[in-house]
Amino acid sequence: MIKLSFPKELAGYLLEGNTAKAWKAIEQQKQLSLLDTYHEIITPAMQHVGFLWENNEISVADEHLATVTCDFIISRLAHARLGKEKQHSRRAMFLCLEGEQHYIGLKMVNSLFKENGWETKYFGSDLPAEFVVKSAEAWNPEVIGLSVSIVYHLPKLNEYITELGKLPKPPVIIVGGRLSDQYDLRPYCSEDTMILKDLIEMRDWLKNEQTTSKQDAAF
């Protein structure tokens, strides 16, 4: 069982930029699945960093250092846990809307899709809609994950979803990010858009997709 203080301890290492201590702390919980490590440790640690920044207890430089350190830890963790690449049968793209810089959650989602056998392209932060559409036209992903964390970017969310819906083979659009748990995003989305509030909902959606895919393959 994870102590309530553990994510705050990890947050302290991230704010120090101490990759060695942060990794050692993660390794102490190696009995957890990749999803649980993300959901129960890394996510609350970064939420604590965000809380400190919003309350002016740390500077924007501190927040950036914590983010970059967390990025390194996620990359190392995914490499250690995923091991040999699985055979890919389905494709997914992940990106933040133009102007969006909060990409850590999206990066975790990307690695969880890979863990479940998906071929992915992870574009990170700040990708304009025109380049998303061009990439989707060329690669034909079944799923595109969009991350939005800033309220005044919500009109852009509608633009992305509308343009992607015009593709010859429209992908399933998944929307996540901090706002998905704080605001009603439905007015900015199409009827078919999936709005997932956290990694647990994403896991459940993935399980359902895998079940449906196997059932379809049987016919």
N, C-alpha and C positions, 0 to 999 in steps of 0.2 A: 504494500500500500504506500502511495506517495504522500510524504508529509506536505502539509499546506505551505510550508516555508520553502520547499524545494524550488518551485518556479522563481521565487524572488531571489533565491541564492544564485540560480542560473542567470537571472537578469543582471545581477551584480557583476558576474564574470563577463557578460556581453558588453556591459557599459564600460568595463575596463579594457575591452578589446583583447581579453585573455583567452585565446583559443585553446590553450592547453588545459586550463582549469575547466572551461566550458565543456570540452570533449570528455574529460575525465568524469564530470558530473553526469553527462549523458550515458557514458559507459556503465555507470553504477546502476542504471535502470535498463540494462540490456535484455532483461526478461520481458520487457514490454514489446508489443508489436510496433511496427513503424507508425501505424495510425495512432496508437495510444501514446507513443512518444511525442508525436506532433500535437495531438489534442490535449494531453494532460500535462505536458511539460513545456514544450517550446511555445505553443500558442499563449498560455497564461503568462509566460515569462515576457514575451513581447508585448502583451497587453499591459503588463505592469510598467514596462518601459514607456509605452504610450501614455499611461496615466501620469507618470512622473513628468513627461514633457508637457502634457496639457495643463499641469498645475505649476509649470515654471520651476520645477525642482531640478531639472537638467536642461542643458542647452540643446539646440538643434544639432550641434556637432556631436554631442554625446549620443543623441538618438541615431545619427548616421553611423557612428562607430558601432553601436549595438547591432544595427541592421546588417552592416557588412560582416560582422563577426558571426551573426546568426546565419547569414547566407553561407558562409564557409562551413559551419557545423552541419547545416542541412545537406549540402553537397557531399560532405564526407560521410554522413550517416546514410544517405541514399546509396552511395557507392558501396559502403560496407554491407548494407542489408540486402540490396537488390542482387548483388553478385552477377552471375551470368544472365545475359539478356534472354528473356523469354521469346518464344516465337510470336511475332506480332500479327494480329489479324484485323485490328481495327485502328482507326486513326483519330487523334484529337489534337487540337491546337489550344494554347493558353496564352493570354496576354492581358495587360492592363490598358484601359482606355487612354487616349491621348491626354497628357497632363497628369496622369496618375503615376505615383512613384512607389506606392505601397504594394510590393510584389511578393513578400515572404509567404503569405498564405497561398498565393497562386503557385509558387514554386513547390510547396508541399503537396498540393493537389496534383500537380504534374507528376511528381514521383510516385504518388499512390496509383495513378492511372497506369504508369509503367509497371508497377508491382503487379497489377492485375492483367498484364499482357497486352496493353495498348502501345502502339507506336505514337510517340508524341513529338510535337514541336513547341518549345517553350520560348516565347519572345520577350518575356519580362515586362518592364514598365514602358509606358508612354509610346504606344504604337498607333499612329493615325489610321482612321477607318479605311482609307483608300488602299493602304498597304495590306491591311487585314483581308480585304476582299480579293486583292490580287493573289495573295498567298493561298487563300482558300480555293480560288479558281484553279490554281496550278496543282494543288495537292489533294483536293477533295476529302477533307476530314469529315467524319461522321458527327463529331462533336467539336464545338468551339466554346471554351470557357472564358468569360469576361469578368474582370475584377473592377469594382468601383468603390471608392472610399470617401469621395468628396461630393457633397450635395449638389453643388453647382455644375457638376459633370453629368448629372442625370439626363439632361436633354441629349447629350452625346450618346448615352446608352441607347436611347431610342433610335438615334441615327444609325448606330452600328447594327442593331438588330434588324432594322428596316432594310438596310443595304444587303446584309447577309441573307435575308429572306428572299431576295431577288435572284439568288444563284440558281443555276439549272438543277442542282441537287442540294437544296437548303439543308445545312447541318442542324443538329439539335443545339440550341444555345443554352448554356448554363451560366447563370449570373451569381456571383458571390462577392465577398469583400465585406468590410465593416458595415456598410449601409444595409446589407441584406438582412441584418438582424435588428436594425434600428428604424427602418422606414418601410413603407409600403411601396415596393418597386413595381408592382403590377401595372400601374398606369403608364410606365415607360417601356413596357415589354409587350411582346406579342402573346397571343393566347397559348402558344406552344412553348414559350420560354420556361425553362426550369430555374426557379430561384431557390438556391440552397444556402441555408443560414450558417452551417458549420461543417466540419469534416465528418461528423457522424451522419448527417443527412446525405453528404456526398457518398459515403460508404454504402448506405442503404440504396441509393440510386444505382450505384455500380453493381451491387448484388442483383438488383432487379433487372438491370440491363443484361447481365451475364445469363440469368435464368431465361429471359425472353429470347436471347440470341440462340441458346441451346435448343429451346423449344422450336424456334423457327427452322433451325438446321435439321430437325428431325422430320420435317415434312417435305 
